[in-house]
Amino acid sequence: MSQTANYLDTQSIFNLIGQHADLTVIFDTVSQWLEARIPASMVSIMLYSEAEQTLNLISGKQHFSDRYKEAMKDLKIGPDVGACGAAAFYRKLIICENLATHPNWSSFLQFMQQDQLNACWSTPIINANGKLYGTFGTYYSSSKIPTKIEIKLLRHAASLIALSIDLNQERQHTLALNDKYRSFFTYHPDTIFEHDLNGIIVDSNLASKELTKFSLEQSKGLHFSQLVCPEYLAITQSAFRQAVQGAGQHLEIQAVNSLGENYWVDLTYLPIKQAQQVVGIFSIARNITDRRVSEELLHLLKRSVDANPHGIILTGASDDQAIEYVNPAFESLTGYTKEEILGKNCRFLQGADTDPETLNKIRDAIQHQQEIQVTIKNYRKNGSWFWNQLVLAPVFDEQQRCKHFIGIQQDITQQRANIEYIAHQQNHDSLTGLMNHHAFEKVLDVAFSIQHDRPQSLIIMYVDLDDFQPLNQSLGHVVGDELLIAVANRLRHIIPEEDLVAHFSGDEFAILLNRCEDLKQVIMMAEKILKGLSVPFDIQGNKVHISASIGIADDDPQVEKSKQLLHHAIHAMSEAKKEGGNTWHWYAFNSTLTPKIDYVLMRHELMVALEEKQFRLVYQPIVNASTGQLKSVEALIRWQHPEKGIISPADFIPFAERTGQIVVIGQWVLQQACLDMVDWNNKHGTHLSVAVNLSPLQFRRSGFLQELQQTLAETQLPPRLLKVEVTESMLIAGADRSLEILKTVRELGVRVSVDDFGTGYSSLSYLRTLPIDEIKLDRSFIEYLPENEKDGAIVAAIIVMAHKLGLQVIAEGIETQAQAQFLREHECDHFQGYYFAKPAPLTELKLSYE
């Protein structure tokens, strides 16, 4: 059917839509139109509730039994909910040619049999902006597959329904706006007139009757000049002319009402524009006669009102400074009403612990008639106190005689608390309340700089809990956190108040002893810590045992910087670990140990790198083997150390795996890669996907799937554009658990790739059971292609096997044209390697690598 014929065919429907006919009529007409063109079809139109995620039958009820109509009430959409529920869920045409055998209809079979329904087609009703309104379905009493023309008719009918809903909503919105405007105009408490361009009143609101004493009928036809006192007519006419030119005007004039009474009005002229042309004028008038009269009475308070929006108090300048005025903000702030305090001295705001020195400053300023600003502790009527930032100033008359004092009060209690809280949070660990490592290092730096002038030694103890990570994983992070809090509290009781305890990260603490005259005291303190921590902790009713390894370092003359002292303590802690833990080790200078310090400090530096955002991502393209078009990218982490430059992942990833820090690093990579892809695709109008490597620890931890779902939700990256890469060894270890995780990952819509394929031990036997989408050939097979015939044979066999299993194949590590040509000839799907591009920032990506 041509577009012209189709238009003529549906002209009556378009007429109904254009005439704003009732939607029910339009729906029924469209249904009849389609039923006439698809023999034996029975149309059903269901509307979608976005809030409830449900569909409800709105048209076509005559085709179904009461039982089936009841079953269709509040029908939840979903991938396996009939044809309409699935069409709404997937937002595409769903064809069920045989309801008796289709899995989506298993729960509806009894209704299908009763109503003799055997086929159903359903397409979503979606407008031009992609908004889902519902579904348009057709039922048949026999099995049936639609022709191309029938599909076209079905979709055309759905588009007509979407158009009618769009126009109906637009019309309802316009009507609502008109009602709102008329309500605003009619019931506004200020007088509003509508004038034509000559100044004639064409409309007025209810408030105009009270102001002008003219009825609404009498107002119409009056010229604005008839309501203005003669001495203000010129300025009013000038303002009206300016408004006609398109500029709003505001002025205060004297007006006259129908009784001949004069009154002051605050008058605003606003141009009424249509299509950028001024077509009339609104005038808004407010009676300000009382305000004008009271302005003289308020002259004395004008400075205080203008000075500050906070509590204001006005006192006399006599010896007792009796209160003459307080504003409402003062009453609200203090709880005292003006009736309670007028005539009194403001000493009732003071308390026993109000600072006497501050009071003396205030008295001195009053005596010398000077302005002063102080912060003083005051008390409310209910006994509660607040910090009052007080500005007190003298008020002089024309003869420069001080007649009054004005006080402006501001409650800064919360402000001070916020400042103190922020300062505390910046310097303290949120979990334990101990000082954090940033603040500790600052204090250490200051103590180290002045230490040379003091006889006592400066001692650092670095405490690391033994085997905390396994305990944390077995008992759970909540118990682990409670244990860390308990350890922190116990250290507080053990360490003297003049010394410093800090929580560095995880299970690590640092102690600064800055007044040690006898090094034996240090050893006794270390033993006391070990003994104190050996006492079992009662955590959620469980007895938890923990020990610690302590590293000790002192400010030896060879130590040049405070950081060295900390590094020595960390290294000594590592040595205590090697001795089996639950002991202390004092750092001894030994040049042969120096190279090990960087590795020992890696854990600390990784923690700092995460906090200071030293990590960044680079991306290596994955291209289509046949076309060279960019298909995907692999996200790779780099560490930009502020002092050491770029640190290779090979130097820190294995260490992060052992310490457990890889979980946090891996989550950061996943989050950042998803954000980068969303940004790239939005800028380039593409659907580029990203591959992210998972570590074994990250993959197997209990919270991985939840974090994956949360990341996708927060970043808004479509799941199909994310691919996670796992190794064979990760799948083989804990195989059942791995399979369950992979199945759930794929159910989320995320793709799965097996990295470094061919290097594991059970690739061929296990591959057929894995829920994966692709494999990546290990670069060791690619390196000597095409010269090495054995490698070539293995690669060719793997590609054939993978394709038979429905898997895609990526070859990584391609560095030569010959390698690419060999792999292309053997139908490898995708390429990755330096031959196409090195890992680089996302901004350097190209869309094609031919």
Residue pairs with C-beta under 8 A, 6 or more apart in sequence:
1 9
1 149
1 152
1 153
6 156
7 14
9 33
10 33
10 156
10 160
12 29
13 26
13 29
13 30
13 33
13 160
16 25
16 26
16 29
16 164
17 26
17 160
17 163
17 164
17 167
20 167
20 168
20 171
23 164
23 165
23 168
24 58
24 59
26 160
26 161
26 164
27 45
27 58
27 59
27 161
27 164
28 59
30 43
30 45
30 157
30 160
30 161
30 164
31 43
31 45
31 59
31 60
31 157
33 157
34 41
34 43
34 138
34 153
34 154
34 157
35 41
35 42
35 43
37 153
38 138
38 150
38 153
38 154
40 140
40 141
40 142
40 144
41 138
41 139
41 140
42 60
42 63
42 138
42 139
42 140
43 59
43 60
43 63
43 136
43 137
43 138
43 157
44 57
44 59
44 60
44 63
44 64
44 84
44 136
44 137
44 138
44 139
45 57
45 58
45 59
45 60
45 125
45 134
45 135
45 136
45 137
45 161
46 55
46 56
46 57
46 58
46 72
46 75
46 84
46 88
46 134
46 135
46 137
47 55
47 56
47 58
47 133
47 134
48 54
48 55
48 77
48 88
48 125
48 132
48 133
48 134
48 135
49 55
49 56
50 132
52 74
53 76
53 77
54 74
54 75
54 76
54 77
55 72
55 75
55 77
55 84
55 85
55 88
55 134
55 135
56 72
56 73
56 74
56 75
57 64
57 69
57 72
57 73
58 134
61 69
63 115
63 139
64 72
64 111
64 115
65 111
65 114
65 115
67 111
67 114
68 108
68 111
68 114
68 115
71 108
71 111
75 81
75 82
75 84
75 85
76 85
77 85
77 86
77 88
77 89
78 85
78 86
78 89
79 86
79 89
79 90
80 86
80 103
80 104
81 89
81 104
82 96
82 104
82 105
82 108
82 120
82 122
83 94
83 95
83 96
83 104
83 120
83 121
83 122
83 135
83 137
84 94
84 120
84 122
84 135
84 137
85 104
86 94
86 104
86 122
87 93
87 94
87 122
87 123
87 124
87 135
87 137
88 124
88 132
88 134
88 135
91 124
91 126
91 132
92 123
92 124
93 121
93 122
93 123
93 124
93 151
93 154
93 155
94 104
94 121
94 122
94 123
95 121
95 145
95 146
96 102
96 104
96 105
96 119
96 120
96 121
97 119
97 143
97 144
97 145
98 118
98 119
98 143
99 105
99 108
99 109
99 112
99 117
99 118
99 119
99 120
100 109
100 112
100 118
105 112
105 120
111 117
112 118
116 141
117 139
117 140
117 141
118 140
118 141
118 142
118 143
118 144
119 139
119 140
119 142
119 143
119 144
119 145
120 137
120 138
120 139
120 140
121 137
121 138
121 146
121 150
121 151
121 154
122 135
122 136
122 137
122 138
123 135
123 136
123 137
123 154
123 155
123 158
124 132
124 134
124 135
124 136
124 158
125 132
125 133
125 134
125 135
125 136
125 158
125 161
125 162
125 165
126 132
126 133
126 158
126 162
127 133
127 162
127 163
127 165
127 166
128 162
128 166
133 161
133 162
133 165
134 161
135 158
136 154
136 157
136 158
136 161
138 154
146 154
185 192
185 203
185 205
186 205
186 206
187 205
187 206
188 205
188 207
188 284
189 207
190 207
190 284
190 285
190 286
191 204
191 205
191 207
191 208
191 210
191 211
191 212
191 284
191 285
191 286
192 204
192 205
192 207
192 208
192 282
192 283
192 284
192 285
193 201
193 203
193 204
193 208
193 219
193 224
193 282
193 283
193 285
194 201
194 202
194 203
194 204
194 272
194 280
194 281
194 282
195 201
195 202
195 224
195 240
195 280
195 281
195 282
195 283
196 202
196 280
196 281
197 244
197 278
197 279
197 280
197 281
198 223
199 223
199 224
199 225
199 240
199 281
200 221
200 222
200 223
201 219
201 220
201 221
201 222
201 223
201 224
202 220
202 280
203 220
204 216
204 219
204 220
206 216
208 214
208 216
208 219
208 285
209 215
209 216
211 257
211 263
211 265
211 285
211 287
212 219
212 227
212 255
212 257
212 258
213 257
213 258
213 259
213 261
214 222
214 257
214 258
218 258
224 236
224 240
224 283
225 233
225 236
225 237
227 255
227 256
227 257
228 236
228 253
228 254
228 255
228 256
229 253
229 254
229 255
229 256
229 262
231 254
232 253
232 254
232 255
235 251
235 253
236 251
236 253
236 267
239 249
239 251
239 267
239 269
240 249
240 269
240 281
242 249
242 269
243 249
243 269
243 270
243 271
243 278
243 281
244 271
244 278
244 281
245 271
245 278
246 271
246 273
246 278
247 271
248 268
248 269
248 270
248 271
249 268
249 269
250 266
250 267
250 268
250 269
251 267
252 264
252 265
252 266
252 267
252 288
253 264
253 265
253 267
254 262
254 263
254 264
254 265
255 262
255 263
255 264
255 265
255 267
255 285
256 262
256 263
257 263
263 287
263 289
264 287
264 288
264 289
264 291
264 292
265 285
265 286
265 287
265 288
266 285
266 286
266 288
267 283
267 284
267 285
268 283
268 284
268 285
269 281
269 282
269 283
270 281
270 282
270 283
270 284
271 278
271 280
271 281
271 282
272 278
272 279
272 280
272 281
272 282
273 279
298 305
300 314
300 325
300 404
301 312
301 314
301 325
303 395
303 406
304 312
304 314
304 325
304 327
304 406
304 408
305 312
305 327
307 391
307 393
307 406
307 408
308 391
308 408
308 410
309 329
310 329
310 333
310 408
310 409
310 410
310 411
311 326
311 327
311 329
311 330
311 332
311 333
311 334
311 408
311 409
311 410
311 411
312 325
312 326
312 327
312 329
312 330
312 406
312 407
312 408
312 409
313 323
313 325
313 326
313 327
313 330
313 346
313 406
313 407
313 409
314 323
314 324
314 325
314 326
314 395
314 404
314 405
314 406
314 407
315 321
315 322
315 323
315 324
315 345
315 346
315 404
315 405
315 407
316 322
316 324
316 403
316 404
316 405
317 369
317 394
317 402
317 403
317 404
317 405
320 345
321 345
321 346
321 366
321 405
322 343
322 344
322 345
323 341
323 342
323 343
323 344
323 345
323 346
324 342
324 404
325 338
325 342
326 336
326 338
326 341
326 342
330 336
330 409
331 337
331 338
333 380
333 386
333 409
333 411
334 349
334 378
334 380
334 381
335 380
335 381
335 382
336 348
336 380
336 381
341 348
346 407
349 378
349 379
349 388
350 359
350 378
350 379
351 377
351 378
351 379
351 385
353 377
354 376
354 377
354 378
354 379
355 376
355 377
358 374
358 375
358 376
359 376
361 372
361 374
362 372
362 374
362 376
362 390
362 392
365 371
365 372
365 392
366 392
366 405
369 394
369 402
370 394
371 391
371 392
371 393
371 394
372 391
372 392
372 393
373 389
373 390
373 391
373 392
374 389
374 390
374 392
375 387
375 388
375 389
375 390
375 412
376 387
376 388
376 390
377 385
377 386
377 387
377 388
378 385
378 386
378 387
378 388
378 409
379 385
379 386
380 386
386 411
386 413
387 411
387 412
387 413
387 416
388 409
388 410
388 411
388 412
389 409
389 410
389 411
389 412
390 407
390 408
390 409
390 410
391 407
391 408
392 405
392 406
392 407
392 408
393 405
393 406
393 407
393 408
394 402
394 404
394 405
394 406
395 402
395 403
395 404
395 405
395 406
396 402
396 403
397 403
426 438
426 439
427 435
427 436
427 438
427 439
428 434
428 435
428 436
428 439
429 435
429 436
429 502
429 503
431 481
431 484
431 485
431 503
432 484
432 485
432 487
432 488
432 503
433 488
434 488
434 491
434 492
434 501
434 502
434 503
434 509
435 443
435 500
435 501
435 502
435 503
436 502
436 503
436 504
437 502
437 503
437 504
437 505
437 510
437 607
437 608
439 502
440 500
440 502
440 504
440 510
440 512
441 562
441 563
441 566
443 500
443 512
444 460
444 512
444 562
444 565
444 566
445 562
447 458
447 512
447 514
447 562
448 458
448 555
448 561
448 562
448 565
449 562
451 458
451 514
451 555
455 517
456 514
456 515
456 516
456 517
457 516
457 517
457 519
457 554
457 555
458 512
458 513
458 514
458 516
458 554
458 555
458 565
459 512
459 513
459 514
459 516
459 522
459 552
459 553
459 554
460 510
460 511
460 512
460 513
460 552
460 553
460 554
460 565
460 566
460 568
460 569
461 510
461 511
461 513
461 522
461 525
461 526
461 529
461 550
461 551
461 552
461 569
461 584
462 504
462 508
462 509
462 510
462 511
462 550
462 551
462 552
462 553
462 566
462 569
462 570
462 572
462 573
463 491
463 508
463 509
463 510
463 511
463 529
463 548
463 549
463 550
463 573
464 507
464 508
464 509
464 548
464 549
464 550
464 551
464 573
464 577
465 487
465 507
465 508
465 533
465 546
465 547
465 548
466 546
466 547
466 548
466 549
466 577
466 581
466 582
467 546
467 581
468 480
468 483
468 506
468 507
468 546
469 507
469 659
469 660
471 480
471 483
471 544
471 546
472 479
472 480
472 507
473 701
475 539
475 542
475 544
479 539
479 540
479 542
479 544
482 539
482 540
483 537
483 539
483 544
483 546
484 503
484 507
486 537
486 539
487 509
487 533
487 537
487 546
488 501
488 503
488 509
490 532
490 533
490 535
491 501
491 509
491 511
491 529
491 532
492 501
493 532
494 525
494 528
494 529
494 532
495 501
495 511
495 525
498 514
498 515
499 511
499 512
499 513
499 514
499 515
500 511
500 512
500 514
501 509
501 510
501 511
502 509
502 510
502 511
502 512
503 509
504 510
504 604
504 607
505 604
505 607
506 607
506 660
510 566
510 569
511 529
513 522
513 525
516 522
519 554
522 552
522 554
523 584
526 550
526 552
526 584
527 584
529 548
529 550
530 547
530 548
530 550
530 582
530 583
530 584
533 546
533 547
533 548
534 545
534 547
534 582
536 543
536 544
536 545
537 543
537 544
537 545
537 546
538 544
547 581
547 582
548 581
548 582
549 573
549 576
549 577
549 579
549 581
549 582
549 583
549 584
549 585
550 573
550 576
550 583
550 584
550 585
551 568
551 569
551 570
551 571
551 572
551 573
551 574
551 575
551 576
551 584
551 585
551 587
552 569
552 572
552 584
552 585
552 586
552 587
553 559
553 565
553 566
553 568
553 569
553 572
553 586
553 587
554 565
554 586
554 587
555 565
556 589
558 589
559 565
559 568
567 597
567 600
567 601
568 587
568 597
569 587
570 600
570 601
570 604
571 587
571 593
571 596
571 597
571 600
571 601
572 585
572 586
572 587
573 585
574 596
574 600
575 585
575 587
576 583
576 584
576 585
579 585
599 655
602 652
602 655
603 655
603 659
603 661
605 641
606 652
606 655
606 656
606 659
606 661
606 665
607 661
608 614
609 615
609 639
609 641
610 661
610 664
610 665
610 668
612 642
614 639
614 640
614 641
614 642
615 637
615 638
615 639
615 640
615 665
615 668
615 669
616 637
616 638
616 640
616 841
617 635
617 636
617 637
617 638
617 669
617 672
617 673
617 676
617 842
618 635
618 636
618 638
618 839
618 840
618 841
619 633
619 634
619 635
619 636
619 676
619 690
619 839
619 840
619 841
619 842
619 845
620 633
620 634
620 636
620 832
620 837
620 838
620 839
620 840
621 630
621 632
621 633
621 832
621 836
621 837
621 845
621 846
621 849
622 630
622 631
622 632
622 633
622 634
622 691
622 810
622 830
622 831
622 832
623 629
623 630
623 631
623 830
623 831
623 832
623 836
623 849
624 630
624 631
624 829
624 830
625 820
625 823
625 824
625 827
625 828
625 829
625 830
625 831
626 824
627 848
627 850
628 836
628 848
628 849
628 850
629 847
629 848
629 849
630 688
630 845
630 846
630 847
630 848
630 849
631 689
631 830
632 688
632 689
632 690
632 691
632 723
632 830
633 688
633 689
633 690
633 691
633 842
633 845
634 690
634 691
634 692
634 693
634 725
634 832
634 839
635 669
635 672
635 673
635 676
635 690
635 691
635 692
635 693
636 649
636 839
637 649
637 653
637 665
637 669
638 646
638 649
639 646
639 647
639 649
639 652
640 646
641 647
653 662
653 665
653 695
656 662
656 665
657 695
657 696
657 697
660 697
662 695
662 697
662 698
663 695
663 697
663 698
663 701
666 694
666 695
666 698
667 698
667 707
667 711
669 692
669 693
670 692
670 707
670 708
670 711
671 711
671 714
671 715
673 690
673 692
674 690
674 711
674 712
674 715
674 717
674 722
675 715
675 717
676 690
676 842
677 688
677 689
677 690
677 717
677 721
677 722
678 715
678 716
678 717
680 686
680 688
680 842
680 845
681 687
681 688
681 721
684 847
686 847
687 718
687 721
688 721
689 720
689 721
689 722
689 723
689 751
690 721
690 722
690 723
691 723
691 724
691 725
691 753
692 722
692 723
692 724
692 725
693 724
693 725
693 755
694 724
694 725
694 726
694 730
696 727
696 729
696 730
696 733
698 704
699 726
699 730
699 738
699 741
700 730
700 734
700 737
700 738
700 741
704 741
705 741
705 744
705 745
708 724
708 745
708 748
708 750
709 748
712 719
712 722
712 748
712 750
718 749
719 748
719 749
719 750
720 749
720 750
720 751
722 750
722 751
723 750
723 751
723 752
723 753
723 773
723 774
724 745
724 750
724 751
724 752
724 753
725 753
725 754
725 755
725 776
726 738
726 742
726 752
726 753
726 754
726 755
727 754
727 755
727 756
727 760
728 754
728 756
728 757
728 759
728 760
728 761
728 762
728 763
729 760
730 738
731 738
731 739
731 742
731 754
731 760
731 766
731 770
732 738
732 760
732 761
732 762
732 766
735 766
739 769
739 770
739 771
742 752
742 770
742 771
742 772
743 771
745 752
746 752
746 771
746 773
751 773
751 774
752 771
752 772
752 773
752 774
753 772
753 773
753 774
753 775
753 776
753 810
754 767
754 770
754 772
754 774
754 775
754 776
755 776
756 776
756 778
757 763
757 775
757 776
757 777
757 778
757 798
758 777
758 778
758 780
758 781
758 794
758 798
759 778
759 780
764 801
767 775
767 801
767 805
768 805
772 807
773 807
773 808
774 802
774 807
774 808
774 809
774 810
774 829
775 798
775 802
775 807
775 808
775 809
775 810
776 809
776 810
776 811
776 812
776 832
777 795
777 798
777 809
777 810
777 811
777 812
777 828
778 812
778 813
779 812
779 813
779 833
781 791
781 794
781 795
781 798
782 791
782 795
782 811
782 812
782 813
782 814
782 819
782 823
782 833
783 791
783 813
784 791
785 791
785 792
785 795
785 818
785 819
785 822
785 823
786 792
786 818
786 819
786 821
786 822
792 822
795 811
795 822
795 823
795 826
795 828
796 826
798 809
799 809
799 826
799 827
799 828
802 808
802 809
803 809
803 827
808 829
808 830
809 828
809 829
809 830
810 828
810 829
810 830
810 831
810 832
811 819
811 823
811 828
811 830
811 831
811 832
811 833
812 832
812 833
813 832
813 833
814 820
814 823
814 831
814 832
814 833
814 834
814 835
814 836
815 833
815 834
815 835
816 835
817 835
819 833
819 835
820 831
820 835
823 831
836 849
837 844
837 846
837 849
